[in-house]
Amino acid sequence: MSTILRNIFQKRSMNNASSSRNHLAPRPLRRCRSASPAPPKAPLLTTEQQNLIKKSWQRVSKAHIGKSIYQKMTSKSPDSKSLFLVDYSTISRHERYFVDLIQTAVENLTDMEKALQPWLEMIGKGHSGFAIKSKDWDSFGEAIVTAVAEWILPGKQHRETIRAWMLLSSFISDRLGAASQRPLDTSNHICTPRIQLLTLISTGPTLSS
C-alpha cells in the first residue's frame, strides 16, 4: 500500500513540476500587425472632369444663367414657385445666388469634401426654416445641368462634360437638401435665416489651416 501511495505522489510531483516548467517557459511572441493607414479617398471628380467643368463654365453667360436655372427649376417643380414669393426681390436675388453658388463650387473642385461641403451644409441649414421638399432640391440640381448644357459646345466631349456637371450638381443639391433637414441655430435671435444666407453666400467657403 505504501508503495502504491509513493508512486502516486511521485507522479503528482512530476506532473506539477512539468506544469510549472510549461508555465514558466517563454511563449512565442505574437506579431502585432500595425494598423495600416486607410487609402486616400478618390475625389468625386477626376482631373479631366474638373477641367471640363471649368472650360464649359467659362463659356456660360453669368448674366443669364441664374434666370435660366430659376425658370427650369420652377418648370420642373411648379410648387417651388411659392418659395420665391417672399418679396418682390426674392427671385432676382436668388438668381444671383445661383450664379455665386456655382462660381464658388467651380473654384473649389479640387477640395470639395473639406472646403465646399461644410459651406454647402451651412447654407442648407439656413434653409431649414423654409418648406423646401426633397424634390425641390432635386429639381434645382437638374436645373443647373440643363441650364449649363445650353452653353456646352457639341462634340466628342459633350457627353463627358454633361456627366461631370451631373456629378457636381448632385453633390450640391444633395448636401443642401440633407442639411436643410437639420434645425438652424436659433441661439442668436438677431441672425435670421436671410441674414445667414447673405453672409454665407458673400463670404464663400473658408479653408481651415
Phi and psi restraints in degrees (value plus and minus 20) as a CYANA .aco file:
   2 SER   PHI     -85.9   -45.9
   2 SER   PSI     -53.6   -13.6
   3 THR   PHI     -85.5   -45.5
   3 THR   PSI     -61.5   -21.5
   4 ILE   PHI     -83.7   -43.7
   4 ILE   PSI     -66.2   -26.2
   5 LEU   PHI     -81.9   -41.9
   5 LEU   PSI     -60.3   -20.3
   6 ARG   PHI     -82.0   -42.0
   6 ARG   PSI     -60.1   -20.1
   7 ASN   PHI     -85.1   -45.1
   7 ASN   PSI     -59.3   -19.3
   8 ILE   PHI     -83.6   -43.6
   8 ILE   PSI     -66.8   -26.8
   9 PHE   PHI     -84.2   -44.2
   9 PHE   PSI     -55.9   -15.9
  10 GLN   PHI     -84.2   -44.2
  10 GLN   PSI     -62.9   -22.9
  11 LYS   PHI     -83.6   -43.6
  11 LYS   PSI     -62.8   -22.8
  12 ARG   PHI     -80.4   -40.4
  12 ARG   PSI     -62.4   -22.4
  13 SER   PHI     -84.0   -44.0
  13 SER   PSI     -59.6   -19.6
  14 MET   PHI     -87.2   -47.2
  14 MET   PSI     -60.8   -20.8
  15 ASN   PHI     -84.5   -44.5
  15 ASN   PSI     -62.3   -22.3
  16 ASN   PHI     -83.8   -43.8
  16 ASN   PSI     -60.5   -20.5
  17 ALA   PHI     -85.5   -45.5
  17 ALA   PSI     -61.0   -21.0
  18 SER   PHI     -84.7   -44.7
  18 SER   PSI     -61.7   -21.7
  19 SER   PHI     -84.1   -44.1
  19 SER   PSI     -58.5   -18.5
  20 SER   PHI     -86.6   -46.6
  20 SER   PSI     -60.0   -20.0
  21 ARG   PHI     -85.4   -45.4
  21 ARG   PSI     -60.1   -20.1
  22 ASN   PHI     -84.3   -44.3
  22 ASN   PSI     -56.3   -16.3
  23 HIS   PHI     -89.2   -49.2
  23 HIS   PSI     -57.3   -17.3
  24 LEU   PHI    -104.8   -64.8
  24 LEU   PSI     -35.6     4.4
  25 ALA   PHI     -86.4   -46.4
  25 ALA   PSI     117.6   157.6
  26 PRO   PHI     -85.3   -45.3
  26 PRO   PSI     114.8   154.8
  27 ARG   PHI    -114.7   -74.7
  27 ARG   PSI     127.1   167.1
  28 PRO   PHI     -81.5   -41.5
  28 PRO   PSI     114.9   154.9
  29 LEU   PHI     -92.0   -52.0
  29 LEU   PSI     119.6   159.6
  30 ARG   PHI     -97.9   -57.9
  30 ARG   PSI     114.8   154.8
  31 ARG   PHI    -102.4   -62.4
  31 ARG   PSI      93.4   133.4
  32 CYS   PHI    -101.0   -61.0
  32 CYS   PSI     103.4   143.4
  33 ARG   PHI    -107.7   -67.7
  33 ARG   PSI      94.1   134.1
  34 SER   PHI     -85.0   -45.0
  34 SER   PSI     123.8   163.8
  35 ALA   PHI     -87.0   -47.0
  35 ALA   PSI      99.6   139.6
  36 SER   PHI     -97.6   -57.6
  36 SER   PSI     122.2   162.2
  37 PRO   PHI     -83.3   -43.3
  37 PRO   PSI     124.8   164.8
  38 ALA   PHI     -85.6   -45.6
  38 ALA   PSI     120.7   160.7
  39 PRO   PHI     -83.2   -43.2
  39 PRO   PSI     126.9   166.9
  40 PRO   PHI     -81.1   -41.1
  40 PRO   PSI     121.6   161.6
  41 LYS   PHI     -93.8   -53.8
  41 LYS   PSI     111.8   151.8
  42 ALA   PHI     -86.2   -46.2
  42 ALA   PSI     118.2   158.2
  43 PRO   PHI     -85.0   -45.0
  43 PRO   PSI     132.8   172.8
  44 LEU   PHI     -82.8   -42.8
  44 LEU   PSI     -59.3   -19.3
  45 LEU   PHI    -135.2   -95.2
  45 LEU   PSI     115.1   155.1
  46 THR   PHI     -92.5   -52.5
  46 THR   PSI     147.1   187.1
  47 THR   PHI     -80.0   -40.0
  47 THR   PSI     -59.4   -19.4
  48 GLU   PHI     -83.9   -43.9
  48 GLU   PSI     -62.7   -22.7
  49 GLN   PHI     -85.4   -45.4
  49 GLN   PSI     -58.7   -18.7
  50 GLN   PHI     -80.7   -40.7
  50 GLN   PSI     -62.8   -22.8
  51 ASN   PHI     -85.9   -45.9
  51 ASN   PSI     -57.4   -17.4
  52 LEU   PHI     -84.6   -44.6
  52 LEU   PSI     -60.6   -20.6
  53 ILE   PHI     -85.0   -45.0
  53 ILE   PSI     -65.7   -25.7
  54 LYS   PHI     -83.3   -43.3
  54 LYS   PSI     -62.8   -22.8
  55 LYS   PHI     -84.9   -44.9
  55 LYS   PSI     -65.1   -25.1
  56 SER   PHI     -88.2   -48.2
  56 SER   PSI     -54.7   -14.7
  57 TRP   PHI     -86.7   -46.7
  57 TRP   PSI     -50.6   -10.6
  58 GLN   PHI     -84.4   -44.4
  58 GLN   PSI     -47.9    -7.9
  59 ARG   PHI    -105.7   -65.7
  59 ARG   PSI     -33.1     6.9
  60 VAL   PHI     -94.1   -54.1
  60 VAL   PSI     118.3   158.3
  61 SER   PHI     -98.4   -58.4
  61 SER   PSI      90.3   130.3
  62 LYS   PHI     -88.7   -48.7
  62 LYS   PSI     -38.8     1.2
  63 ALA   PHI     -99.8   -59.8
  63 ALA   PSI     -35.2     4.8
  64 HIS   PHI    -142.2  -102.2
  64 HIS   PSI     -39.7     0.3
  65 ILE   PHI     -85.2   -45.2
  65 ILE   PSI     -54.9   -14.9
  66 GLY   PHI     -83.4   -43.4
  66 GLY   PSI     -64.5   -24.5
  67 LYS   PHI     -85.1   -45.1
  67 LYS   PSI     -58.7   -18.7
  68 SER   PHI     -84.7   -44.7
  68 SER   PSI     -60.7   -20.7
  69 ILE   PHI     -83.1   -43.1
  69 ILE   PSI     -64.3   -24.3
  70 TYR   PHI     -80.5   -40.5
  70 TYR   PSI     -65.7   -25.7
  71 GLN   PHI     -84.6   -44.6
  71 GLN   PSI     -62.4   -22.4
  72 LYS   PHI     -91.5   -51.5
  72 LYS   PSI     -54.5   -14.5
  73 MET   PHI     -86.3   -46.3
  73 MET   PSI     -68.7   -28.7
  74 THR   PHI     -91.8   -51.8
  74 THR   PSI     -44.2    -4.2
  75 SER   PHI     -91.9   -51.9
  75 SER   PSI     -58.4   -18.4
  76 LYS   PHI     -92.7   -52.7
  76 LYS   PSI     -57.8   -17.8
  77 SER   PHI    -151.6  -111.6
  77 SER   PSI      64.0   104.0
  78 PRO   PHI     -76.5   -36.5
  78 PRO   PSI     -51.2   -11.2
  79 ASP   PHI     -84.1   -44.1
  79 ASP   PSI     -42.2    -2.2
  80 SER   PHI     -90.9   -50.9
  80 SER   PSI     -33.0     7.0
  81 LYS   PHI     -79.7   -39.7
  81 LYS   PSI     -54.2   -14.2
  82 SER   PHI     -84.6   -44.6
  82 SER   PSI     -41.0    -1.0
  83 LEU   PHI     -91.3   -51.3
  83 LEU   PSI     -39.5     0.5
  84 PHE   PHI    -126.0   -86.0
  84 PHE   PSI      -5.0    35.0
  85 LEU   PHI    -122.5   -82.5
  85 LEU   PSI      11.2    51.2
  86 VAL   PHI     -89.7   -49.7
  86 VAL   PSI     -69.1   -29.1
  87 ASP   PHI    -173.0  -133.0
  87 ASP   PSI    -199.4  -159.4
  88 TYR   PHI     -85.7   -45.7
  88 TYR   PSI     -43.7    -3.7
  89 SER   PHI    -119.5   -79.5
  89 SER   PSI     -19.0    21.0
  90 THR   PHI     -82.1   -42.1
  90 THR   PSI     -64.2   -24.2
  91 ILE   PHI     -85.0   -45.0
  91 ILE   PSI     -71.3   -31.3
  92 SER   PHI     -83.7   -43.7
  92 SER   PSI     -55.2   -15.2
  93 ARG   PHI     -85.8   -45.8
  93 ARG   PSI     -62.7   -22.7
  94 HIS   PHI     -91.6   -51.6
  94 HIS   PSI     -49.5    -9.5
  95 GLU   PHI     -81.7   -41.7
  95 GLU   PSI     -57.6   -17.6
  96 ARG   PHI     -90.8   -50.8
  96 ARG   PSI     -57.4   -17.4
  97 TYR   PHI     -79.9   -39.9
  97 TYR   PSI     -62.1   -22.1
  98 PHE   PHI     -77.9   -37.9
  98 PHE   PSI     -64.7   -24.7
  99 VAL   PHI     -84.9   -44.9
  99 VAL   PSI     -66.3   -26.3
 100 ASP   PHI     -82.1   -42.1
 100 ASP   PSI     -59.3   -19.3
 101 LEU   PHI     -82.8   -42.8
 101 LEU   PSI     -68.2   -28.2
 102 ILE   PHI     -87.9   -47.9
 102 ILE   PSI     -60.6   -20.6
 103 GLN   PHI     -78.2   -38.2
 103 GLN   PSI     -64.6   -24.6
 104 THR   PHI     -85.1   -45.1
 104 THR   PSI     -59.9   -19.9
 105 ALA   PHI     -82.6   -42.6
 105 ALA   PSI     -63.9   -23.9
 106 VAL   PHI     -83.0   -43.0
 106 VAL   PSI     -55.8   -15.8
 107 GLU   PHI     -94.5   -54.5
 107 GLU   PSI     -32.1     7.9
 108 ASN   PHI    -143.6  -103.6
 108 ASN   PSI       9.8    49.8
 109 LEU   PHI     -84.3   -44.3
 109 LEU   PSI     -49.3    -9.3
 110 THR   PHI    -101.1   -61.1
 110 THR   PSI     -29.4    10.6
 111 ASP   PHI    -161.8  -121.8
 111 ASP   PSI      32.8    72.8
 112 MET   PHI     -88.2   -48.2
 112 MET   PSI     -58.1   -18.1
 113 GLU   PHI     -91.3   -51.3
 113 GLU   PSI     -61.2   -21.2
 114 LYS   PHI    -108.4   -68.4
 114 LYS   PSI     -57.5   -17.5
 115 ALA   PHI    -119.7   -79.7
 115 ALA   PSI     -69.6   -29.6
 116 LEU   PHI     -97.6   -57.6
 116 LEU   PSI     -62.5   -22.5
 117 GLN   PHI     -81.7   -41.7
 117 GLN   PSI     -68.3   -28.3
 118 PRO   PHI     -79.3   -39.3
 118 PRO   PSI     -56.9   -16.9
 119 TRP   PHI     -85.7   -45.7
 119 TRP   PSI     -63.9   -23.9
 120 LEU   PHI     -83.7   -43.7
 120 LEU   PSI     -57.7   -17.7
 121 GLU   PHI     -86.1   -46.1
 121 GLU   PSI     -56.5   -16.5
 122 MET   PHI     -87.1   -47.1
 122 MET   PSI     -59.9   -19.9
 123 ILE   PHI     -86.1   -46.1
 123 ILE   PSI     -60.6   -20.6
 124 GLY   PHI     -80.5   -40.5
 124 GLY   PSI     -62.3   -22.3
 125 LYS   PHI     -82.6   -42.6
 125 LYS   PSI     -52.2   -12.2
 126 GLY   PHI     -86.4   -46.4
 126 GLY   PSI     -36.4     3.6
 127 HIS   PHI    -118.6   -78.6
 127 HIS   PSI     -14.7    25.3
 128 SER   PHI     -86.9   -46.9
 128 SER   PSI     -41.3    -1.3
 129 GLY   PHI    -104.6   -64.6
 129 GLY   PSI     -18.1    21.9
 130 PHE   PHI    -130.7   -90.7
 130 PHE   PSI     133.5   173.5
 131 ALA   PHI    -103.7   -63.7
 131 ALA   PSI      45.2    85.2
 132 ILE   PHI    -117.3   -77.3
 132 ILE   PSI     106.5   146.5
 133 LYS   PHI    -113.6   -73.6
 133 LYS   PSI     145.1   185.1
 134 SER   PHI     -80.4   -40.4
 134 SER   PSI     -58.1   -18.1
 135 LYS   PHI     -86.0   -46.0
 135 LYS   PSI     -47.3    -7.3
 136 ASP   PHI     -88.1   -48.1
 136 ASP   PSI     -61.1   -21.1
 137 TRP   PHI     -86.2   -46.2
 137 TRP   PSI     -58.6   -18.6
 138 ASP   PHI     -83.6   -43.6
 138 ASP   PSI     -60.7   -20.7
 139 SER   PHI     -84.9   -44.9
 139 SER   PSI     -56.4   -16.4
 140 PHE   PHI     -83.1   -43.1
 140 PHE   PSI     -65.1   -25.1
 141 GLY   PHI     -82.3   -42.3
 141 GLY   PSI     -62.7   -22.7
 142 GLU   PHI     -86.6   -46.6
 142 GLU   PSI     -56.5   -16.5
 143 ALA   PHI     -84.5   -44.5
 143 ALA   PSI     -56.0   -16.0
 144 ILE   PHI     -79.4   -39.4
 144 ILE   PSI     -67.3   -27.3
 145 VAL   PHI     -85.7   -45.7
 145 VAL   PSI     -68.6   -28.6
 146 THR   PHI     -87.0   -47.0
 146 THR   PSI     -52.1   -12.1
 147 ALA   PHI     -92.3   -52.3
 147 ALA   PSI     -65.6   -25.6
 148 VAL   PHI     -86.2   -46.2
 148 VAL   PSI     -53.9   -13.9
 149 ALA   PHI     -79.0   -39.0
 149 ALA   PSI     -43.9    -3.9
 150 GLU   PHI     -86.5   -46.5
 150 GLU   PSI     -41.2    -1.2
 151 TRP   PHI    -125.7   -85.7
 151 TRP   PSI     -19.7    20.3
 152 ILE   PHI    -103.6   -63.6
 152 ILE   PSI     106.3   146.3
 153 LEU   PHI     -91.0   -51.0
 153 LEU   PSI     125.3   165.3
 154 PRO   PHI     -88.7   -48.7
 154 PRO   PSI     140.7   180.7
 155 GLY   PHI     122.4   162.4
 155 GLY   PSI    -194.0  -154.0
 156 LYS   PHI     -87.9   -47.9
 156 LYS   PSI     -43.5    -3.5
 157 GLN   PHI    -113.3   -73.3
 157 GLN   PSI     -18.3    21.7
 158 HIS   PHI     -80.2   -40.2
 158 HIS   PSI     -69.2   -29.2
 159 ARG   PHI     -84.0   -44.0
 159 ARG   PSI     -63.1   -23.1
 160 GLU   PHI     -86.3   -46.3
 160 GLU   PSI     -54.2   -14.2
 161 THR   PHI     -87.1   -47.1
 161 THR   PSI     -62.8   -22.8
 162 ILE   PHI     -81.5   -41.5
 162 ILE   PSI     -62.8   -22.8
 163 ARG   PHI     -82.4   -42.4
 163 ARG   PSI     -61.3   -21.3
 164 ALA   PHI     -82.6   -42.6
 164 ALA   PSI     -62.2   -22.2
 165 TRP   PHI     -87.0   -47.0
 165 TRP   PSI     -53.5   -13.5
 166 MET   PHI     -83.8   -43.8
 166 MET   PSI     -61.2   -21.2
 167 LEU   PHI     -84.4   -44.4
 167 LEU   PSI     -64.1   -24.1
 168 LEU   PHI     -86.4   -46.4
 168 LEU   PSI     -66.5   -26.5
 169 SER   PHI     -85.1   -45.1
 169 SER   PSI     -55.4   -15.4
 170 SER   PHI     -86.0   -46.0
 170 SER   PSI     -60.9   -20.9
 171 PHE   PHI     -79.3   -39.3
 171 PHE   PSI     -65.6   -25.6
 172 ILE   PHI     -84.8   -44.8
 172 ILE   PSI     -72.8   -32.8
 173 SER   PHI     -87.6   -47.6
 173 SER   PSI     -56.3   -16.3
 174 ASP   PHI     -85.8   -45.8
 174 ASP   PSI     -63.7   -23.7
 175 ARG   PHI     -87.6   -47.6
 175 ARG   PSI     -61.9   -21.9
 176 LEU   PHI     -83.8   -43.8
 176 LEU   PSI     -64.9   -24.9
 177 GLY   PHI     -85.0   -45.0
 177 GLY   PSI     -63.9   -23.9
 178 ALA   PHI     -84.8   -44.8
 178 ALA   PSI     -62.0   -22.0
 179 ALA   PHI     -89.8   -49.8
 179 ALA   PSI     -49.7    -9.7
 180 SER   PHI     -89.0   -49.0
 180 SER   PSI     -35.3     4.7
 181 GLN   PHI    -104.2   -64.2
 181 GLN   PSI     -29.7    10.3
 182 ARG   PHI    -114.7   -74.7
 182 ARG   PSI     124.5   164.5
 183 PRO   PHI     -85.8   -45.8
 183 PRO   PSI     126.9   166.9
 184 LEU   PHI    -100.2   -60.2
 184 LEU   PSI     127.1   167.1
 185 ASP   PHI     -89.8   -49.8
 185 ASP   PSI      93.7   133.7
 186 THR   PHI    -125.3   -85.3
 186 THR   PSI      -3.7    36.3
 187 SER   PHI     -86.5   -46.5
 187 SER   PSI     -49.6    -9.6
 188 ASN   PHI    -121.4   -81.4
 188 ASN   PSI      82.7   122.7
 189 HIS   PHI     -91.9   -51.9
 189 HIS   PSI     -41.2    -1.2
 190 ILE   PHI     -96.2   -56.2
 190 ILE   PSI     -50.2   -10.2
 191 CYS   PHI    -105.5   -65.5
 191 CYS   PSI      74.4   114.4
 192 THR   PHI     -98.8   -58.8
 192 THR   PSI     144.4   184.4
 193 PRO   PHI     -74.1   -34.1
 193 PRO   PSI     -58.4   -18.4
 194 ARG   PHI     -86.6   -46.6
 194 ARG   PSI     -61.7   -21.7
 195 ILE   PHI     -84.7   -44.7
 195 ILE   PSI     -60.7   -20.7
 196 GLN   PHI     -81.7   -41.7
 196 GLN   PSI     -62.9   -22.9
 197 LEU   PHI     -84.4   -44.4
 197 LEU   PSI     -63.2   -23.2
 198 LEU   PHI     -80.3   -40.3
 198 LEU   PSI     -60.7   -20.7
 199 THR   PHI     -87.6   -47.6
 199 THR   PSI     -65.0   -25.0
 200 LEU   PHI     -87.3   -47.3
 200 LEU   PSI     -61.4   -21.4
 201 ILE   PHI     -84.5   -44.5
 201 ILE   PSI     -60.3   -20.3
 202 SER   PHI     -95.1   -55.1
 202 SER   PSI     -50.2   -10.2
 203 THR   PHI    -109.8   -69.8
 203 THR   PSI     -52.6   -12.6
 204 GLY   PHI      55.8    95.8
 204 GLY   PSI     159.1   199.1
 205 PRO   PHI     -88.8   -48.8
 205 PRO   PSI     128.8   168.8
 206 THR   PHI    -130.8   -90.8
 206 THR   PSI     102.9   142.9
 207 LEU   PHI    -100.5   -60.5
 207 LEU   PSI     110.6   150.6
 208 SER   PHI    -106.3   -66.3
 208 SER   PSI     120.1   160.1
